[in-house]
Amino acid sequence: MASSFQCFWFLFFSLSVYFIQATQTSNVYIVYLGLNQSHDPLLTSKHHHQLLSNVFECEEAAKQSILYHYKYSFSGFSAKLNQTQAATLAGSKN
């Protein structure tokens, strides 16, 4: 009896860890923000960091997630995000 109970809990925790990791998996997303209105690459990058800081716990994590800034002919960036962060960012009005 104790053996089957232990197996149940082991299986339960193993599956829990698996599903938590599966939902936290990051993918690369490209975020297109339209024409670059500022024409200042530094301001454009700062704007990207501000947008991402809304979906991360801190601004430093937002900066680390960015892989590339598109800041000359149009505004956008590529970043590593999980599904929740991507959906939150897609739903924002900025």
N, C-alpha and C positions, 0 to 999 in steps of 0.2 A: 504494500500500500504506500509506504513512504517513498519507495523508488519511483512509482508512477507519478506521485505528487511532485517529486523533484524534477522528473522529466518534463512534466507539464510546465513548471515555472521556468525551466531552462529554455524550452521551446518558446514560451510566451515572451521572455526577455530577448531572446535572439531575434524573433520576428519584430519586436518593437524597435530594436536597434536598427534592423534592416530598413524598416519603413521610415524611421527618422532620417537616416542617411540618404535614402532615396529622394525624400522631399527637399533635402538640403543641397542636392547636387547643383553645382554652378555650371552654367553654359555661357557661351559668348553671345552677346546680343549687340546689334548695331542700332543705335538710336539716331534717327534723322530728325533734325529740328528745323529744317527749312533753310532759307537763305541767311547768310551771316550778315546781320544788320550792323554789328559794331565795327567791323573791319579792323579790330584790334585783337590779335590772336591771344594775348594774355587775358583780356576780359572775357573772351569766348571760353577759354579753358576754365576760368573761375566760375563762370555761369554753369558749366557742366558739373563741376564739383558741388556747387550749391544744389543743383537738381538731384544729384545722387545722394547727397547728405540727408535727403528726406526719406530715403529707403534703407539707409544704413544706420547703425547705432552711433557712429561718430564720423566726423569729416575725414579723419585719417583712413578709416576703412573704405570710405568712398573713393579717396584718391588712389588707394592701392588697387581698387577693382578696375580702374580705367586702364585699358590697353592702348588706346590710340584716340587722339583728338582730331576731328575733322574741323578745321577752323579757318580756312582761307576762302574757298568759293562757296561753301555752305557750312552750316553748323551741325555738328553731331559728334558722336563718340562711340567707341566700342568698349564694352565692359563685361566683366564676369559677374553674372547675377543668378540667383536662384529663381524659381518660377514665381514665388510670392513677390520678390523684389521687382521682377520684370512686370508683373501685372499691376503692381502699385504705381510704378513709373509710367506705364502705358495709360493708366487712368487719371494721371495728374493733368492739370490744365496748362502747366508751363510748357 
